[in-house]
Amino acid sequence: MQALTILSGEYGMLALGLAFGVMFFGGFTKGAVGFALPMIAISGIGSIMPAEIAIAALILPSLFTNIWQSFRNGIGEAWGSVRKYWRLNAVLLVSIYAFAQLVTVISDRALFIALGSGVTLFAAIQISGWIPHISASVARKIEPLVGFVSGFFGGLSGVWGPPIILFLLSQHIPKREVVRVQGISFLVGSIVLSGAHIRSGLLGPVMLPLSLWMVIPAMAGMGLGYVVHDRLDQEKFRKATLVVLVLAGLNLLRRGLLG
């Protein structure tokens, strides 16, 4: 409770309550469509608090929700996906750990511009309906590159999903596998990101408890999202989510460019 008291004293109870609400919505969206928790959380919380706090708040909710997503179909299927995409995940891990060390030295403005550009571009591509068609042989060769680019954004901002999602969609694999592979890549990234930010000092005496508290709304939202997942027209919801992400990305760019 001390961490929440400190943050509410500095930013106000309204801002803290909004941060919890943003995390709930991010968890709900992740449960419904399989991704977007980090982008929603960083954009939403980053609009009312500094970027470092938004990133710290996201770390443990990402870890716990990704565990749930990865193993929802069982351990056997999860392990099969790990073996299939080991190149991508290996490079992702190294890249996230390396670039995470820059979070405490890079400016908020640079973080917002980098992340806002990536989120907006990814979402705009998806909304346009364009999906690259990559053969299986080419896909294996570019997996390390996808892991590196994802790790670059993941280390700096806690968001590494967009390049991975676009890569998976280009393979035209079943939706269930796409969601599972996303969860595994998000999970392995979350593990190394947690360790990296313990070392970087971002997850300190105040930020670590905050991130732990944020697990509650994220998991609650994800549980509700799974209920919706089985009932809602997924394509309509996906497009609506991408519109929200474009707005979120543009808001991040606004903060980066205008302050």
VEXVOVO-462048 format. One record per residue (C-alpha): residue number from 1; residue in three letters; x, y, z. Coordinates in Angstrom, 1 decimal. Each point is the difference from the previous one (the first is absolute). Layout:
<kolnus>
<kolnu num="NUM" residuo="ala" X="X" Y="Y" Z="Z"/>
...
</kolnus>
This chain:
<kolnus>
<kolnu num="1" residuo="met" X="0.0" Y="0.0" Z="0.0"/>
<kolnu num="2" residuo="gln" X="2.9" Y="2.4" Z="0.6"/>
<kolnu num="3" residuo="ala" X="0.8" Y="0.1" Z="-3.7"/>
<kolnu num="4" residuo="leu" X="-3.5" Y="0.9" Z="-0.9"/>
<kolnu num="5" residuo="thr" X="0.0" Y="2.7" Z="2.8"/>
<kolnu num="6" residuo="ile" X="3.2" Y="1.5" Z="-1.4"/>
<kolnu num="7" residuo="leu" X="-1.3" Y="0.1" Z="-3.6"/>
<kolnu num="8" residuo="ser" X="-3.5" Y="1.3" Z="0.9"/>
<kolnu num="9" residuo="gly" X="1.7" Y="2.8" Z="2.0"/>
<kolnu num="10" residuo="glu" X="2.1" Y="1.0" Z="-2.9"/>
<kolnu num="11" residuo="tyr" X="-2.4" Y="-0.5" Z="-2.9"/>
<kolnu num="12" residuo="gly" X="-3.4" Y="-0.1" Z="1.8"/>
<kolnu num="13" residuo="met" X="-2.6" Y="-2.7" Z="0.6"/>
<kolnu num="14" residuo="leu" X="-1.8" Y="0.7" Z="-3.3"/>
<kolnu num="15" residuo="ala" X="3.2" Y="-0.7" Z="-2.0"/>
<kolnu num="16" residuo="leu" X="0.7" Y="-3.2" Z="1.9"/>
<kolnu num="17" residuo="gly" X="-3.6" Y="-1.2" Z="-0.4"/>
<kolnu num="18" residuo="leu" X="0.1" Y="0.8" Z="-3.7"/>
<kolnu num="19" residuo="ala" X="3.3" Y="-2.1" Z="-0.3"/>
<kolnu num="20" residuo="phe" X="-1.8" Y="-3.0" Z="1.6"/>
<kolnu num="21" residuo="gly" X="-2.9" Y="0.5" Z="-2.4"/>
<kolnu num="22" residuo="val" X="2.4" Y="0.1" Z="-3.0"/>
<kolnu num="23" residuo="met" X="1.6" Y="-3.2" Z="1.1"/>
<kolnu num="24" residuo="phe" X="-3.4" Y="-1.7" Z="0.4"/>
<kolnu num="25" residuo="phe" X="-0.9" Y="1.1" Z="-3.6"/>
<kolnu num="26" residuo="gly" X="3.4" Y="-1.2" Z="-1.3"/>
<kolnu num="27" residuo="gly" X="-0.6" Y="-3.4" Z="1.7"/>
<kolnu num="28" residuo="phe" X="-3.5" Y="-0.2" Z="-1.5"/>
<kolnu num="29" residuo="thr" X="1.3" Y="0.7" Z="-3.5"/>
<kolnu num="30" residuo="lys" X="2.8" Y="-2.6" Z="0.4"/>
<kolnu num="31" residuo="gly" X="-2.5" Y="-2.6" Z="1.0"/>
<kolnu num="32" residuo="ala" X="-2.3" Y="0.8" Z="-2.9"/>
<kolnu num="33" residuo="val" X="2.5" Y="0.3" Z="-2.8"/>
<kolnu num="34" residuo="gly" X="3.3" Y="-1.4" Z="1.4"/>
<kolnu num="35" residuo="phe" X="2.1" Y="3.2" Z="0.1"/>
<kolnu num="36" residuo="ala" X="0.1" Y="3.8" Z="0.6"/>
<kolnu num="37" residuo="leu" X="0.3" Y="0.0" Z="3.8"/>
<kolnu num="38" residuo="pro" X="3.5" Y="1.7" Z="-0.1"/>
<kolnu num="39" residuo="met" X="-1.0" Y="2.5" Z="-2.7"/>
<kolnu num="40" residuo="ile" X="-3.2" Y="1.0" Z="1.8"/>
<kolnu num="41" residuo="ala" X="1.7" Y="0.2" Z="3.4"/>
<kolnu num="42" residuo="ile" X="3.0" Y="2.0" Z="-1.2"/>
<kolnu num="43" residuo="ser" X="-2.1" Y="2.4" Z="-1.9"/>
<kolnu num="44" residuo="gly" X="-2.7" Y="0.4" Z="2.6"/>
<kolnu num="45" residuo="ile" X="2.2" Y="0.1" Z="3.2"/>
<kolnu num="46" residuo="gly" X="2.7" Y="1.9" Z="-1.9"/>
<kolnu num="47" residuo="ser" X="-2.6" Y="2.8" Z="-0.6"/>
<kolnu num="48" residuo="ile" X="-0.4" Y="0.7" Z="3.7"/>
<kolnu num="49" residuo="met" X="3.3" Y="-1.1" Z="1.4"/>
<kolnu num="50" residuo="pro" X="3.6" Y="0.0" Z="-1.1"/>
<kolnu num="51" residuo="ala" X="1.1" Y="-2.7" Z="-2.5"/>
<kolnu num="52" residuo="glu" X="2.2" Y="-1.8" Z="2.5"/>
<kolnu num="53" residuo="ile" X="-2.9" Y="-0.5" Z="2.3"/>
<kolnu num="54" residuo="ala" X="-2.2" Y="-1.3" Z="-2.8"/>
<kolnu num="55" residuo="ile" X="2.6" Y="-2.5" Z="-1.0"/>
<kolnu num="56" residuo="ala" X="0.6" Y="-1.2" Z="3.5"/>
<kolnu num="57" residuo="ala" X="-3.7" Y="-0.4" Z="0.7"/>
<kolnu num="58" residuo="leu" X="-0.3" Y="-2.2" Z="-3.1"/>
<kolnu num="59" residuo="ile" X="2.8" Y="-2.5" Z="0.7"/>
<kolnu num="60" residuo="leu" X="-1.6" Y="-2.4" Z="2.5"/>
<kolnu num="61" residuo="pro" X="-3.5" Y="0.2" Z="-1.6"/>
<kolnu num="62" residuo="ser" X="1.6" Y="-1.0" Z="-3.3"/>
<kolnu num="63" residuo="leu" X="1.8" Y="-2.9" Z="1.7"/>
<kolnu num="64" residuo="phe" X="-3.1" Y="-1.5" Z="1.6"/>
<kolnu num="65" residuo="thr" X="-2.5" Y="0.5" Z="-2.9"/>
<kolnu num="66" residuo="asn" X="2.5" Y="-1.5" Z="-2.4"/>
<kolnu num="67" residuo="ile" X="0.4" Y="-3.1" Z="2.2"/>
<kolnu num="68" residuo="trp" X="-3.8" Y="-0.4" Z="-0.2"/>
<kolnu num="69" residuo="gln" X="-0.1" Y="0.6" Z="-3.7"/>
<kolnu num="70" residuo="ser" X="2.9" Y="-2.4" Z="-0.8"/>
<kolnu num="71" residuo="phe" X="-1.3" Y="-3.0" Z="1.9"/>
<kolnu num="72" residuo="arg" X="-3.7" Y="0.4" Z="-0.7"/>
<kolnu num="73" residuo="asn" X="0.1" Y="-2.8" Z="-2.6"/>
<kolnu num="74" residuo="gly" X="2.2" Y="-2.2" Z="2.1"/>
<kolnu num="75" residuo="ile" X="3.7" Y="-0.6" Z="0.6"/>
<kolnu num="76" residuo="gly" X="0.5" Y="-2.3" Z="-3.0"/>
<kolnu num="77" residuo="glu" X="-1.2" Y="2.5" Z="-2.6"/>
<kolnu num="78" residuo="ala" X="1.9" Y="2.8" Z="1.7"/>
<kolnu num="79" residuo="trp" X="3.3" Y="-2.0" Z="-0.1"/>
<kolnu num="80" residuo="gly" X="-0.6" Y="-0.7" Z="-3.7"/>
<kolnu num="81" residuo="ser" X="-0.2" Y="3.7" Z="-0.7"/>
<kolnu num="82" residuo="val" X="3.1" Y="0.6" Z="2.0"/>
<kolnu num="83" residuo="arg" X="2.0" Y="-2.4" Z="-2.2"/>
<kolnu num="84" residuo="lys" X="-1.5" Y="1.3" Z="-3.2"/>
<kolnu num="85" residuo="tyr" X="0.9" Y="3.6" Z="0.6"/>
<kolnu num="86" residuo="trp" X="3.2" Y="-0.3" Z="2.1"/>
<kolnu num="87" residuo="arg" X="2.1" Y="2.2" Z="-2.2"/>
<kolnu num="88" residuo="leu" X="-2.4" Y="2.9" Z="0.3"/>
<kolnu num="89" residuo="asn" X="-0.3" Y="-0.3" Z="3.8"/>
<kolnu num="90" residuo="ala" X="3.8" Y="-0.5" Z="0.6"/>
<kolnu num="91" residuo="val" X="0.9" Y="3.2" Z="-1.8"/>
<kolnu num="92" residuo="leu" X="-3.0" Y="1.8" Z="1.7"/>
<kolnu num="93" residuo="leu" X="1.3" Y="-0.9" Z="3.4"/>
<kolnu num="94" residuo="val" X="3.5" Y="1.3" Z="-0.6"/>
<kolnu num="95" residuo="ser" X="-1.3" Y="3.2" Z="-1.7"/>
<kolnu num="96" residuo="ile" X="-2.5" Y="0.9" Z="2.8"/>
<kolnu num="97" residuo="tyr" X="2.6" Y="-0.5" Z="2.7"/>
<kolnu num="98" residuo="ala" X="2.6" Y="2.2" Z="-1.9"/>
<kolnu num="99" residuo="phe" X="-2.3" Y="2.8" Z="-0.9"/>
<kolnu num="100" residuo="ala" X="-1.8" Y="0.1" Z="3.4"/>
<kolnu num="101" residuo="gln" X="3.1" Y="1.4" Z="1.5"/>
<kolnu num="102" residuo="leu" X="-0.6" Y="3.3" Z="-1.9"/>
<kolnu num="103" residuo="val" X="-3.4" Y="0.7" Z="1.6"/>
<kolnu num="104" residuo="thr" X="1.4" Y="1.9" Z="2.9"/>
<kolnu num="105" residuo="val" X="2.2" Y="2.2" Z="-2.2"/>
<kolnu num="106" residuo="ile" X="-2.2" Y="0.7" Z="-3.1"/>
<kolnu num="107" residuo="ser" X="-2.4" Y="2.9" Z="0.2"/>
<kolnu num="108" residuo="asp" X="-3.8" Y="-0.3" Z="0.3"/>
<kolnu num="109" residuo="arg" X="-0.3" Y="1.9" Z="-3.3"/>
<kolnu num="110" residuo="ala" X="2.1" Y="-2.5" Z="-1.9"/>
<kolnu num="111" residuo="leu" X="-1.8" Y="-3.0" Z="1.5"/>
<kolnu num="112" residuo="phe" X="-3.4" Y="1.4" Z="-0.9"/>
<kolnu num="113" residuo="ile" X="1.1" Y="0.8" Z="-3.6"/>
<kolnu num="114" residuo="ala" X="1.5" Y="-3.4" Z="-0.6"/>
<kolnu num="115" residuo="leu" X="-2.9" Y="-1.9" Z="1.5"/>
<kolnu num="116" residuo="gly" X="-2.7" Y="2.3" Z="-1.5"/>
<kolnu num="117" residuo="ser" X="1.5" Y="-0.5" Z="-3.5"/>
<kolnu num="118" residuo="gly" X="0.1" Y="-3.7" Z="0.4"/>
<kolnu num="119" residuo="val" X="-3.5" Y="-0.4" Z="1.4"/>
<kolnu num="120" residuo="thr" X="-1.5" Y="2.3" Z="-2.6"/>
<kolnu num="121" residuo="leu" X="1.7" Y="-1.6" Z="-2.9"/>
<kolnu num="122" residuo="phe" X="-0.9" Y="-3.5" Z="1.1"/>
<kolnu num="123" residuo="ala" X="-3.6" Y="0.8" Z="0.6"/>
<kolnu num="124" residuo="ala" X="-0.4" Y="2.0" Z="-3.2"/>
<kolnu num="125" residuo="ile" X="1.4" Y="-2.9" Z="-2.0"/>
<kolnu num="126" residuo="gln" X="-2.4" Y="-2.4" Z="1.6"/>
<kolnu num="127" residuo="ile" X="-3.0" Y="2.2" Z="-0.5"/>
<kolnu num="128" residuo="ser" X="0.9" Y="0.4" Z="-3.7"/>
<kolnu num="129" residuo="gly" X="-0.4" Y="-3.7" Z="-0.3"/>
<kolnu num="130" residuo="trp" X="3.6" Y="-0.5" Z="-1.4"/>
<kolnu num="131" residuo="ile" X="1.7" Y="-3.1" Z="1.2"/>
<kolnu num="132" residuo="pro" X="3.4" Y="-1.1" Z="-1.4"/>
<kolnu num="133" residuo="his" X="0.2" Y="-3.4" Z="-1.5"/>
<kolnu num="134" residuo="ile" X="3.2" Y="-1.7" Z="1.0"/>
<kolnu num="135" residuo="ser" X="1.0" Y="-3.6" Z="-0.9"/>
<kolnu num="136" residuo="ala" X="1.0" Y="-2.4" Z="2.7"/>
<kolnu num="137" residuo="ser" X="3.6" Y="-0.1" Z="-1.2"/>
<kolnu num="138" residuo="val" X="0.3" Y="3.8" Z="0.0"/>
<kolnu num="139" residuo="ala" X="-1.8" Y="0.2" Z="3.4"/>
<kolnu num="140" residuo="arg" X="2.6" Y="-2.2" Z="1.7"/>
<kolnu num="141" residuo="lys" X="2.8" Y="2.2" Z="-1.3"/>
<kolnu num="142" residuo="ile" X="-1.6" Y="3.3" Z="1.2"/>
<kolnu num="143" residuo="glu" X="-1.1" Y="-1.3" Z="3.4"/>
<kolnu num="144" residuo="pro" X="3.2" Y="1.4" Z="1.7"/>
<kolnu num="145" residuo="leu" X="-0.6" Y="3.4" Z="-1.6"/>
<kolnu num="146" residuo="val" X="-3.6" Y="0.0" Z="1.2"/>
<kolnu num="147" residuo="gly" X="1.3" Y="-0.9" Z="3.5"/>
<kolnu num="148" residuo="phe" X="2.6" Y="2.8" Z="-0.1"/>
<kolnu num="149" residuo="val" X="-2.5" Y="2.7" Z="-1.1"/>
<kolnu num="150" residuo="ser" X="-2.5" Y="-1.2" Z="2.6"/>
<kolnu num="151" residuo="gly" X="2.6" Y="-0.1" Z="2.7"/>
<kolnu num="152" residuo="phe" X="1.1" Y="3.5" Z="-0.8"/>
<kolnu num="153" residuo="phe" X="-3.5" Y="1.5" Z="0.6"/>
<kolnu num="154" residuo="gly" X="-0.6" Y="-2.4" Z="2.9"/>
<kolnu num="155" residuo="gly" X="3.1" Y="0.9" Z="1.9"/>
<kolnu num="156" residuo="leu" X="-0.6" Y="3.7" Z="-0.3"/>
<kolnu num="157" residuo="ser" X="-3.8" Y="0.1" Z="0.5"/>
<kolnu num="158" residuo="gly" X="-1.2" Y="-3.4" Z="1.2"/>
<kolnu num="159" residuo="val" X="-1.9" Y="-0.5" Z="-3.3"/>
<kolnu num="160" residuo="trp" X="1.4" Y="-2.6" Z="-2.4"/>
<kolnu num="161" residuo="gly" X="-3.2" Y="-1.5" Z="-1.5"/>
<kolnu num="162" residuo="pro" X="-0.6" Y="1.9" Z="-3.3"/>
<kolnu num="163" residuo="pro" X="2.8" Y="-1.4" Z="-2.1"/>
<kolnu num="164" residuo="ile" X="-0.7" Y="-3.5" Z="1.3"/>
<kolnu num="165" residuo="ile" X="-3.7" Y="0.2" Z="-0.7"/>
<kolnu num="166" residuo="leu" X="0.5" Y="1.2" Z="-3.5"/>
<kolnu num="167" residuo="phe" X="2.6" Y="-2.7" Z="-0.6"/>
<kolnu num="168" residuo="leu" X="-2.4" Y="-2.7" Z="1.2"/>
<kolnu num="169" residuo="leu" X="-2.9" Y="1.3" Z="-2.0"/>
<kolnu num="170" residuo="ser" X="2.2" Y="-0.3" Z="-3.1"/>
<kolnu num="171" residuo="gln" X="0.3" Y="-3.7" Z="0.6"/>
<kolnu num="172" residuo="his" X="-3.8" Y="-0.5" Z="-0.2"/>
<kolnu num="173" residuo="ile" X="0.0" Y="-2.4" Z="2.9"/>
<kolnu num="174" residuo="pro" X="-3.2" Y="-0.8" Z="1.9"/>
<kolnu num="175" residuo="lys" X="-1.2" Y="2.7" Z="2.4"/>
<kolnu num="176" residuo="arg" X="0.3" Y="-2.2" Z="3.0"/>
<kolnu num="177" residuo="glu" X="3.7" Y="-0.6" Z="-0.7"/>
<kolnu num="178" residuo="val" X="0.6" Y="3.7" Z="-0.7"/>
<kolnu num="179" residuo="val" X="-1.4" Y="0.9" Z="3.4"/>
<kolnu num="180" residuo="arg" X="2.1" Y="-2.7" Z="1.7"/>
<kolnu num="181" residuo="val" X="3.2" Y="0.9" Z="-1.7"/>
<kolnu num="182" residuo="gln" X="-0.6" Y="3.6" Z="0.8"/>
<kolnu num="183" residuo="gly" X="-0.4" Y="-1.0" Z="3.7"/>
<kolnu num="184" residuo="ile" X="3.2" Y="-2.0" Z="0.0"/>
<kolnu num="185" residuo="ser" X="2.1" Y="2.8" Z="-1.6"/>
<kolnu num="186" residuo="phe" X="-1.6" Y="2.5" Z="2.4"/>
<kolnu num="187" residuo="leu" X="0.7" Y="-2.3" Z="2.9"/>
<kolnu num="188" residuo="val" X="3.7" Y="-0.6" Z="-0.7"/>
<kolnu num="189" residuo="gly" X="0.4" Y="3.7" Z="-0.6"/>
<kolnu num="190" residuo="ser" X="-1.8" Y="0.9" Z="3.3"/>
<kolnu num="191" residuo="ile" X="2.3" Y="-2.3" Z="2.0"/>
<kolnu num="192" residuo="val" X="3.2" Y="1.6" Z="-1.3"/>
<kolnu num="193" residuo="leu" X="-1.5" Y="3.5" Z="0.2"/>
<kolnu num="194" residuo="ser" X="-0.9" Y="-0.5" Z="3.6"/>
<kolnu num="195" residuo="gly" X="3.6" Y="-1.1" Z="0.8"/>
<kolnu num="196" residuo="ala" X="1.5" Y="2.8" Z="-2.1"/>
<kolnu num="197" residuo="his" X="-2.0" Y="2.7" Z="1.8"/>
<kolnu num="198" residuo="ile" X="0.8" Y="-1.4" Z="3.4"/>
<kolnu num="199" residuo="arg" X="3.6" Y="0.5" Z="-1.1"/>
<kolnu num="200" residuo="ser" X="-0.5" Y="3.4" Z="-1.6"/>
<kolnu num="201" residuo="gly" X="-1.7" Y="1.2" Z="3.2"/>
<kolnu num="202" residuo="leu" X="-3.3" Y="0.8" Z="-1.6"/>
<kolnu num="203" residuo="leu" X="-1.8" Y="-2.6" Z="2.2"/>
<kolnu num="204" residuo="gly" X="1.0" Y="1.6" Z="3.3"/>
<kolnu num="205" residuo="pro" X="-1.7" Y="0.2" Z="3.4"/>
<kolnu num="206" residuo="val" X="-2.9" Y="2.0" Z="-1.4"/>
<kolnu num="207" residuo="met" X="-0.4" Y="-1.3" Z="-3.6"/>
<kolnu num="208" residuo="leu" X="0.2" Y="-3.7" Z="0.8"/>
<kolnu num="209" residuo="pro" X="-3.0" Y="0.2" Z="2.4"/>
<kolnu num="210" residuo="leu" X="-1.9" Y="2.1" Z="-2.5"/>
<kolnu num="211" residuo="ser" X="0.6" Y="-2.5" Z="-2.8"/>
<kolnu num="212" residuo="leu" X="-1.2" Y="-2.8" Z="2.3"/>
<kolnu num="213" residuo="trp" X="-3.2" Y="1.9" Z="0.9"/>
<kolnu num="214" residuo="met" X="-0.6" Y="0.5" Z="-3.7"/>
<kolnu num="215" residuo="val" X="-0.2" Y="-3.8" Z="-0.5"/>
<kolnu num="216" residuo="ile" X="-3.4" Y="0.0" Z="1.6"/>
<kolnu num="217" residuo="pro" X="-1.9" Y="2.2" Z="-2.5"/>
<kolnu num="218" residuo="ala" X="1.9" Y="-1.5" Z="-2.9"/>
<kolnu num="219" residuo="met" X="-0.9" Y="-3.6" Z="0.9"/>
<kolnu num="220" residuo="ala" X="-3.6" Y="1.0" Z="0.7"/>
<kolnu num="221" residuo="gly" X="-0.3" Y="1.7" Z="-3.3"/>
<kolnu num="222" residuo="met" X="1.6" Y="-2.9" Z="-1.8"/>
<kolnu num="223" residuo="gly" X="-2.5" Y="-2.4" Z="1.6"/>
<kolnu num="224" residuo="leu" X="-2.9" Y="2.1" Z="-1.3"/>
<kolnu num="225" residuo="gly" X="1.7" Y="0.3" Z="-3.4"/>
<kolnu num="226" residuo="tyr" X="0.1" Y="-3.8" Z="-0.3"/>
<kolnu num="227" residuo="val" X="-3.8" Y="-0.1" Z="0.5"/>
<kolnu num="228" residuo="val" X="-0.4" Y="2.5" Z="-2.8"/>
<kolnu num="229" residuo="his" X="2.5" Y="-1.9" Z="-2.1"/>
<kolnu num="230" residuo="asp" X="-2.4" Y="-2.9" Z="-0.5"/>
<kolnu num="231" residuo="arg" X="-3.1" Y="2.1" Z="-0.7"/>
<kolnu num="232" residuo="leu" X="1.1" Y="3.1" Z="-1.9"/>
<kolnu num="233" residuo="asp" X="0.6" Y="0.4" Z="-3.8"/>
<kolnu num="234" residuo="gln" X="3.8" Y="-0.1" Z="0.2"/>
<kolnu num="235" residuo="glu" X="0.6" Y="1.9" Z="-3.3"/>
<kolnu num="236" residuo="lys" X="-2.2" Y="2.9" Z="1.1"/>
<kolnu num="237" residuo="phe" X="1.6" Y="0.2" Z="3.4"/>
<kolnu num="238" residuo="arg" X="3.5" Y="-0.3" Z="-1.5"/>
<kolnu num="239" residuo="lys" X="-0.6" Y="3.0" Z="-2.3"/>
<kolnu num="240" residuo="ala" X="-1.5" Y="2.0" Z="2.9"/>
<kolnu num="241" residuo="thr" X="3.0" Y="-0.8" Z="2.1"/>
<kolnu num="242" residuo="leu" X="2.4" Y="1.1" Z="-2.8"/>
<kolnu num="243" residuo="val" X="-1.8" Y="3.3" Z="-0.3"/>
<kolnu num="244" residuo="val" X="0.5" Y="0.5" Z="3.7"/>
<kolnu num="245" residuo="leu" X="3.7" Y="-0.9" Z="-0.4"/>
<kolnu num="246" residuo="val" X="0.4" Y="2.6" Z="-2.8"/>
<kolnu num="247" residuo="leu" X="-1.4" Y="2.6" Z="2.3"/>
<kolnu num="248" residuo="ala" X="2.2" Y="-1.2" Z="2.8"/>
<kolnu num="249" residuo="gly" X="3.1" Y="0.1" Z="-2.3"/>
<kolnu num="250" residuo="leu" X="-0.9" Y="3.5" Z="-1.2"/>
<kolnu num="251" residuo="asn" X="-0.4" Y="1.1" Z="3.6"/>
<kolnu num="252" residuo="leu" X="3.5" Y="-1.3" Z="0.8"/>
<kolnu num="253" residuo="leu" X="1.4" Y="1.9" Z="-3.0"/>
<kolnu num="254" residuo="arg" X="-1.7" Y="3.1" Z="1.2"/>
<kolnu num="255" residuo="arg" X="1.6" Y="-0.3" Z="3.4"/>
<kolnu num="256" residuo="gly" X="3.4" Y="-0.7" Z="-1.6"/>
<kolnu num="257" residuo="leu" X="-0.2" Y="2.9" Z="-2.4"/>
<kolnu num="258" residuo="leu" X="-1.9" Y="2.6" Z="2.0"/>
<kolnu num="259" residuo="gly" X="0.8" Y="-1.0" Z="3.6"/>
</kolnus>
